[in-house]
Amino acid sequence: MNVLTTEKLLDYCDSDDCALQTEALIQLVDAEVYEAVPKILRLLKSSDELIRSHAAEALGYLGIDEVETVGSALMPLLKDPEKLVRSETVEALGELGYTPAIAHIEYILRNDPSALVRASAAETLGYLEDPKSIATLELSLLDKDEDRAVRGYAANSIGLLGTSQLLPKLEKYLELDLPLSVQAELLAARYWLGAKEDLNKLLSLLENADEFLATIILNILTDLKEREPAPSLAKDAPDLEKVLRAIGLRFSLMRHHAESIMSQ
């Protein structure tokens, strides 16, 4: 991809060519061109669903200095007919920390027909930092008919929003017949809330995991490692390096991921 001038990228936003608009949206985000926000806002009304979704995504990064304006402009897209647009809009509102959207995103979590959009809603509620959302997240976590990815994101967000007072309730949830991927997210949530012993339980799941579950748990460990303040993973689980090395040997495509966790 050729790196274009800001002036040219802004001109591309005004073109009728979807390919040029897409290239502009990608490069404007990469170059952190915050002054492009007014141009991108107009693209939210594009007749092309991919342009609407790319524009919503771009505004999640570039609209941080105009949260009220951008957030209110994004809100109508929560009812867009295309699931990709709704998903990107939910995530953009989370990136912006647009709290007036919380009630709408809670509704989406329980009612949107798309599991992709519901998963975005479950993840985003954790970023919007309202502990009142825990009640809605718990409904999705415990819904046996819900997609397991949605249930997993709900568990993660509960951990982000909760306090140590939730630990007994989450321990009872672990006694239920939950998918292993959801159990893993619950263990990570409990660990983050202060149940240090649950990190070893998470590693026990990893030791016996298939490729799908191993990928999820490595992503969980990466997420934990990148949080602030960073937890002392190696101190809390002395066998961490041993288990990660074993996973790297068992699943060669995961070796780099496992090593990146160990190196940091």
C-alpha positions in Angstrom: 0.0 0.0 0.0 1.4 3.4 -1.0 1.5 5.9 1.8 -0.4 9.0 0.6 -0.4 12.6 1.8 -3.1 13.6 4.3 -4.6 16.0 1.7 -4.9 13.1 -0.8 -6.5 10.8 1.8 -9.0 13.4 2.7 -9.8 13.8 -0.9 -10.3 10.1 -1.2 -12.9 10.3 1.6 -15.0 12.6 -0.7 -14.7 10.3 -3.7 -17.4 8.0 -4.9 -15.0 5.1 -5.1 -15.4 2.6 -2.3 -11.9 1.2 -2.8 -10.3 4.7 -2.4 -12.5 5.4 0.6 -11.4 2.2 2.2 -7.7 2.9 1.6 -8.2 6.4 3.0 -9.9 5.1 6.2 -7.1 2.6 6.9 -4.3 5.0 6.3 -5.9 7.9 8.2 -6.1 5.6 11.3 -2.5 4.4 10.8 -1.3 8.0 10.5 -3.5 9.2 13.4 -5.0 12.0 11.4 -7.6 13.3 13.9 -8.6 16.2 11.8 -10.2 13.7 9.4 -13.1 13.1 11.8 -15.6 15.4 10.0 -15.0 13.7 6.7 -15.3 10.3 8.2 -18.6 11.2 10.0 -20.2 11.7 6.6 -19.2 8.2 5.5 -21.4 6.7 8.3 -24.3 7.4 5.8 -22.6 5.5 2.9 -24.8 3.1 1.0 -21.9 0.6 1.2 -21.9 -1.5 4.3 -18.1 -2.0 4.3 -17.6 1.7 4.2 -20.0 2.3 7.1 -18.2 -0.4 9.1 -14.7 0.9 8.3 -15.9 4.5 9.1 -17.3 3.3 12.5 -14.0 1.5 13.3 -11.9 4.5 12.3 -14.0 6.9 14.5 -13.4 4.6 17.5 -9.7 5.5 17.1 -9.8 9.0 15.8 -12.8 10.4 17.6 -11.3 10.5 21.0 -11.1 14.3 21.1 -14.8 14.7 20.0 -16.4 11.9 22.0 -19.9 13.5 22.4 -20.1 14.5 18.7 -18.8 11.2 17.4 -20.6 9.0 19.9 -24.0 10.6 19.1 -23.3 10.2 15.4 -22.5 6.5 15.9 -25.6 5.7 17.9 -28.0 5.3 14.9 -25.8 2.6 13.5 -26.6 0.3 16.4 -29.7 -0.4 14.4 -28.0 -0.8 11.1 -29.3 -3.8 9.0 -25.8 -5.2 8.6 -24.3 -7.1 11.5 -20.7 -6.1 10.7 -21.7 -2.4 10.9 -23.4 -3.0 14.2 -20.5 -4.9 15.6 -17.9 -2.2 14.6 -20.2 0.5 16.0 -20.5 -1.2 19.4 -16.7 -1.6 19.6 -16.1 2.0 18.5 -18.4 3.2 21.2 -16.4 1.2 23.7 -13.1 2.6 22.4 -14.5 6.1 22.9 -15.8 5.3 26.4 -19.2 6.7 25.3 -21.2 6.0 28.4 -24.6 7.1 27.1 -24.5 4.0 24.9 -24.4 1.6 27.9 -28.1 0.8 28.2 -28.4 0.4 24.4 -25.4 -2.0 24.3 -26.9 -4.0 27.2 -30.1 -4.4 25.2 -28.0 -5.5 22.2 -26.2 -8.1 24.3 -29.5 -9.8 25.1 -31.5 -9.2 21.9 -29.4 -8.8 18.8 -29.9 -11.7 16.4 -26.2 -11.9 15.6 -23.7 -13.7 17.9 -20.9 -11.5 16.4 -22.7 -8.4 17.6 -23.6 -9.9 21.0 -20.0 -10.8 21.5 -18.9 -7.3 20.7 -21.5 -6.0 23.2 -20.3 -8.3 25.9 -16.7 -7.3 25.4 -17.5 -3.6 25.1 -19.4 -3.4 28.4 -16.2 -4.4 30.2 -14.5 -1.3 28.7 -17.3 1.1 29.6 -16.6 0.6 33.3 -20.2 0.6 34.7 -20.5 -2.1 37.4 -24.3 -2.0 36.9 -23.8 -3.9 33.7 -22.7 -7.0 35.6 -26.3 -8.1 36.0 -26.9 -8.2 32.3 -23.6 -9.9 31.6 -24.4 -12.6 34.1 -27.6 -13.3 32.2 -25.6 -14.0 29.1 -23.0 -15.9 30.9 -25.5 -18.3 32.4 -27.7 -18.6 29.2 -27.2 -22.2 28.0 -28.5 -21.3 24.6 -26.1 -18.4 24.1 -23.0 -18.7 21.9 -20.0 -19.7 23.9 -17.9 -16.8 22.6 -20.5 -14.4 23.9 -20.5 -16.2 27.3 -16.7 -16.1 27.4 -16.6 -12.3 26.7 -19.3 -11.9 29.4 -17.2 -13.7 31.9 -14.2 -11.5 31.0 -16.1 -8.3 31.4 -17.5 -9.4 34.7 -14.0 -9.7 35.9 -13.1 -6.2 34.7 -16.2 -4.6 36.3 -16.4 -6.6 39.5 -14.6 -6.6 42.9 -13.4 -9.4 45.2 -16.9 -9.5 46.6 -18.0 -11.4 43.5 -15.5 -14.3 44.0 -17.9 -16.6 45.9 -20.6 -16.2 43.2 -18.1 -16.8 40.4 -16.9 -19.9 42.2 -20.4 -21.3 42.2 -20.7 -20.6 38.5 -17.6 -22.8 38.0 -19.6 -25.7 39.5 -22.1 -25.4 36.6 -21.8 -27.4 33.3 -20.1 -24.6 31.4 -18.1 -25.0 28.1 -14.4 -25.2 28.9 -13.7 -22.0 27.1 -16.1 -20.2 29.4 -14.6 -21.9 32.4 -11.2 -20.6 31.4 -12.5 -17.0 31.2 -14.2 -17.4 34.6 -10.9 -18.6 36.1 -9.1 -15.7 34.6 -11.8 -13.3 36.0 -11.5 -14.8 39.5 -7.7 -14.6 39.3 -7.9 -10.9 38.3 -10.2 -10.2 41.2 -7.8 -11.8 43.7 -8.2 -15.6 43.6 -4.5 -16.2 42.8 -4.9 -19.9 43.0 -7.1 -19.9 40.0 -4.2 -19.2 37.7 -2.9 -22.7 38.4 -6.4 -24.1 37.6 -6.3 -22.2 34.3 -2.9 -23.8 33.5 -4.4 -27.2 34.3 -7.0 -26.6 31.6 -4.2 -25.5 29.3 -2.1 -28.6 29.9 -5.0 -30.8 28.6 -6.4 -28.5 26.0 -7.1 -29.1 22.4 -5.9 -26.6 19.8 -9.1 -24.5 20.1 -9.1 -24.2 23.9 -5.3 -23.7 24.0 -5.6 -20.7 21.6 -8.2 -19.1 23.9 -6.2 -19.6 27.0 -3.0 -18.2 25.4 -5.1 -15.2 24.4 -6.3 -14.9 28.0 -2.8 -15.0 29.4 -1.7 -12.4 26.9 -4.6 -10.1 27.9 -3.7 -10.5 31.6 -0.1 -9.8 30.9 -0.9 -6.5 29.2 -3.2 -5.1 31.9 -2.3 -2.4 34.3 -1.1 -3.0 36.9 0.4 -6.1 35.4 -0.1 -9.3 37.5 2.9 -11.4 38.5 2.0 -14.4 36.4 5.3 -16.3 36.9 5.2 -15.7 40.7 1.6 -16.8 41.0 2.1 -19.9 38.8 5.6 -21.3 39.1 4.9 -23.9 36.4 3.8 -21.3 33.9 6.9 -21.6 31.8 6.9 -25.4 31.8 3.3 -25.5 30.6 3.8 -22.9 27.9 6.8 -24.8 26.6 4.8 -28.0 26.4 2.0 -26.2 24.5 4.6 -24.8 22.1 5.9 -28.3 21.4 2.4 -29.8 21.1 1.1 -27.1 18.8 3.9 -25.8 16.6 1.8 -22.9 15.3 1.4 -21.6 18.9 5.1 -21.8 19.7 5.7 -18.1 19.0 2.6 -17.0 21.0 3.7 -19.1 24.0 7.2 -17.9 23.8 6.1 -14.2 23.7 4.2 -14.7 27.0 7.3 -16.3 28.6 9.6 -13.6 27.3 7.6 -10.8 29.0 
